[in-house]
Amino acid sequence: MVFFKSKKYINDYKHYVFMADILDDELNLKILKRICSGEGVSVNYSYLSKKLKKHRETIKKRTEELFKHKILNKPIFPFFGQFKEHGLMVLVQAEIPFNEQFENWIRTDDHIFAAYRLRKGEYNVMLLLFHRSILRYQLWRRALVKEGKIPPRDTRYPSASAFFSTQMMIKYEPSAATALLKKMLEKNGKLTLNQYKIDELGFEILENLTKGEGVRINEDYLAKRIGVNRKTIRQRINKLLDAHMVLKPLCRFPAFFCPPDLVLIISLLEVKKNEEELEAYFKHDPHISIAFQICHGRYNYLLFEVFEDTADHIRWEHELNKKFEDCLGVSDATYLTPNMMINIDQQKVSLAVINKKLELLKHPQKEQPWNPLAKPL
């Protein structure tokens, strides 16, 4: 028996137990499934109208234009818990024929979060994957050829995979580049994304929605759909937020890492000294949306960077080297323009985790322990 000296210890213990069991609770999963797909989550036009001091219908019309022109996705609760469930992130460069079968596979596979066409050496595609472990990845990978989803090894150039721990993430701010858009608007007096002209009001709406301002939760709707009372919905969502299983509801860019028409650069970087100072710089730099500490050859940082164009990135790199003289070593940058992205549902990987957890609650026998001596499937 464990004895606690104060209510604080009791609350800390309850919080620990909730976090440990959070994805084994059916009600939590049912709520997660709906709010992470955007059900019961919407734009609060009245709030934005008051904050921006514009008529509600004007705010609604401008917001709908942002959705229509695919500048923003509609609001959802981001499922941050997927990084706790998926401890492994994999960047794969491969040579795979582009055809309908291939594109259907990457759009439906539960592990593929993002895909890009590219021409880099022998490779023509880059995939960003999430898995629970290296073992799970290897078994998944071996099954692809057997199921005919990718060509056999003897007919293509071998792929290259780089493995990173999601627990080593040091920055997670997919909307960081909003600050870059603001500079572009101030500099040029206008902002055009996906051939849609965004004025100052349109940008203010975009800025608020990407920060989660002006997004509301319809607790009554969720309570009716799930079959519990409104108070329970509110309490569970608050606990999910406290446990960092979900982040507050907001709108994301359709390309996730960067706004439309901007360039995404995935960089492997060697930092030789002053790591703490550089990390602090990365965390506040709007060009960097996501960053990881890594151990991959000479590289110890992985950065997902956003720039207006490639020339802008070259200037930024030059200034970074001047600012942190003798601190940076080699780098390997992959430039990904908007037309290189293959459209994939952002919530696919997250919702697959939730659906699998729900399925295991109904059929726990499906989750069998791995036998290291068993023949892989």
N, C-alpha and C positions, 0 to 999 in steps of 0.2 A: 504493500500500500504506500502511495506517495502522499506526503503532507505538504501543503502550501501555507506560507506564512501570511499571504495577503491576497486580496482580490486580483491584483495585477498578475500574480503567478497563475491563478485560476484562469483568468482571461487568456493569458499567453498559452496555457495548456490547451484550452478549448480551441484557440486559433490554430495551433499545431495539428490537433486532431482533425479539424475541418479541412485544412490544407491537404492532409494525408489522404482523406477520404473523398475529396471534392469530386473527383471524376469516377467515383464508384457509387455515387448517389443518383438515382434515376431522375428525381425532380431537378437537380442541378443540371443534368445533361439535357433534359427537355427544355429548360429555360435557355441554356447555352445554344442549343440547336436553333431556336427561333431568333434570339437577339443577335447571334453572330451571322445570321443570314439576312438580317434587316427587318424581320417581322416585329411589329410594335415599336419601331424606331422611325422617326420622321423629322423633317425640318420644322422648327418652331417659327413660323413666319411672323407671328405676333411679337415674339421676343426680338427678332431681328429688326422688325419695323420700329419698335420703340428705341432699340439701341442705336440704329443708324438714322433714325428720325426721317423715315420715308414711309409712304403709304404701303400698307400690307400687300396690296395687289401688285405694286411695283416690285417689291421684294420677291414675291412669288414668281412673277414673270421672269425676272433676271435669274433666279435660282433654277427654274425649269430650263432656261436656255443653257446654263452650265451643264446640266445633266444631258440635255438633248445633243449637245455638241461634244459629248464625251470628254469634258474637261474635268469633271468630278464624277465619282460614283455616288450613289445614294447612301445615306448613313447606315452604319452598322456598329456593333460592338466588336472591336478587334479581339480575337481569341489569342491572347498572349500565352496562355497555357500550352499552346501547341509546341512552344519551344522547350517546355519542361517535359512534354511527352516525347518530342523528337530531339534527342540529344546530339544528333549528327546532321550536319549540313554538308552536302556534296556538290561541288562544281565539276561538271563533266563536259569535256570537249570531245566531240565524236564526228565520225563521218557516217551519215545515215541518209539514204535517198529520201528526198522530199516528195511525198505522195500523200494521197488521201488517207491511207492506212496509218502512216506515220503521224500525221497531224491529228487524227482521231485519237490515237494512243496518248499523245502528250496532253491532249485536252481532257482526257478522262482518267488518266492514271492518278491514283491517290497521293503519290509521292512527289510529283513534278509540280513545283510552284511557279516556275518561270522558264521560258524557252526563247532563244534568240537565234536567228540565222546569222552566220558570220563566215568569213573566209580568212582563216588563220592557219597557215601551213596546210596540213592534210585535212583539217577539220572544217565542217560546214555548219555545225550547230553547237550551241552551248546550252546546257540544262542546269537548272538549280533545283536540287532535290532535298527532301528531308526524310530522315529515317530514325528509328529508335536506337540503332546500333550498327556497327560495321557488319556484324553477322547478318542482321536483317537486310542490309543493303546487298551483301554478297548473294544471299539466297534469292532476293528479288531480281538481281542482275542476271544470275544464271538461268532464271526462269524465262527471261525475255526472249532468248533465242529459241528455246523449246516451244514457246507459245507463238513463234513466228512474228513477234512484234518488232524485232530488229534482225538484220541479216546475220548469218553465221560469221564467225571470226575470219574464216579463210577467204571471204569475199569483200572485205573492207579493211581499212586501216584501223588498228587497235585504238580504242578510246583512251583518254587521259583523265584521271579522276583525282581531285584534291579534296581532302577531308578536314572538316573544321568542327569544333565543339560549339554548340549554341550557347553553352554556359559561359563562354568567353566573350560574349557580346559586351562591348563597352559603350555603345551608343545605338539607340533605336528611335529614330525620328524621321519616318518616311516623308513627312510634310515639311522638313527643314527647308527645302528649296522654295517654299512660298516667299521667303525673304528675298530670294534672287528675283522672283517675278516682280516683287515690289520695286526693286532697283531698276529693272527693265522698264517698268511703267513710268517711274520718275524720270529716267534718262531719256526715253523716247516720246513721252507724252501719250503713249498708247501701248496696249498689250494685245497681241493677236495670237490665239492658240487654236489649233485645229480650224483655221480660217474664220474664227469668230472673234470679233473685236470686243475686248473687255474694257469698260471704262472704270473710273474710280469706284463707283458704287458696286459694280460687278466684282471688282477685286476685293472690296471690303467684305462682301458676302462670301467669296471664296476663302479669304483669310480666316473668317470666323468659323466656317464649317470645317476647315481642315484642323482647327484647334479644338473642335467639339463645342464651340459656342453656337447656340441657336439650334441645338438638337434635343428633341424630347423623347420620352419613353411613354408609351400608352400602356400603363399597368393594367387598366381595366380590360383591354383587348387581350393581353397576355394571360390574365387570370381566367377569362372565359375560354380561351383556346386550350389552356392546359388543365383547367378544372380545379384550380385552387383559389383562395381569396387574394385580394389585391395586396393586403399587408404582407402575405407570405412572399409574393413576387418581389415586392420592394426589399424585404429583408434579405432574400437570397441574392438578388442582384448586388446589393451593398456588400454582402460577404464575398461575392465573386470579385468585386472591385478591390476590396481590402486585401484579399489573398493574391491579387495581381494575376488572377486567371483571365480576366478581361480588362481592357482599358476603357476609358470613358467613350461613349459613342461619338463618332465623327465621320467625316467624309474623306475618302482616299482618292488619290489620282488613279486613273485606270491602269497606268503602267506601274503603279505601286511606288517604285523607288524614285520616280521623277515625274514632273509635269509633262504634258504633251509638248512635242516639238523641241524639247531640250535633249541633250546628249547624256547618256548614262555611261560612266567609266567604272569598270571593276578593276581595282588596282591591288596588286600584291606589292608590299613595301617593306624595305629593310630599314629599321630604325636602329642606329648603332649606339646612341647615347641620348640622355635627357628624355627618356620615355615618358615620365610623368608630365613634364612640361608639354610635350607634343600631344599626349592624350587629352590634356585640358584644352589644347588648341583645337583638336579634332572635334571635341564635344560641343564647342561653340561655333564651329565653322558651318555656315548654312550650305556650303557645297557638299558636305558629307552627311548623308542620310542615315547610314548604318555602318558600324565599324566593329571589327573583331580583333582581339589578340589571337595570334596563330603561331604555329610552329611548322613551317613548310619550307624546307630547304633553307635558303638564306633569309627568307621573308618571315617577319614576325607581326605584320599587320595586314588585314584585309579591309579595304575601304570600298564602299559603294558611293560614288561621287556623281554630282550633277553639275553640268555646265551649259551655258548658252550655246557654245560651239567648241570645236577642238582647239581653236586658237586661244580661247578663254582658259582652257585647261592648261595649255602650255605656259601661259603667263602666270597662272596660279602656282604651278610647279616651280617656276623660276623664283617667284617671290617666297615660296615656302623654303627653298634651299638657301636663299639669302637670309631669311629670318632665323633659320636653325642651321647655321653654318657648321659643316662637318658632322652633322647629326644623322643625315640620311645617306643610305647606301643605294643599292640597286632597286629598281622598280620594274614591274611588268604590268602594263595597262592594256585593257581590252576596251575598245571604243564601240558602243552600241547605240546606233541612231534609232529614232522612232520606227522607221520602216523595217528594222531588223527584228522587232518584237513580234512574237506569235501570241495572239490574244488567248489568255487562259483565265478562267474564273479565279479571282483572288482568294475566295473563300473555300475553294475546293479541298485543299489540304486540311484546313482547320475543321471543316464540317465532316470530313472523312474520319478524323480522330474521334469526334463526338459520336458519329453514327456507329463506329466500331465498338466504342465503349457501351453504347446502348444495346448493341447486338450481343455483346459478351454477358451483360446482365441477364438477358433472356436465355442465352445458351452458353453458360460458362465452360462447358466441355470443349468448346472450339479453341480456347486458349490453352494449347498443350505446351509443356516445358520443352525446351530445345535439348535434343540429345546430340552431343558433339560427335558421337560415333555413328549416328544415323546418316543414311545417304541423303544428301540435299535434294529437295523437290525440284 
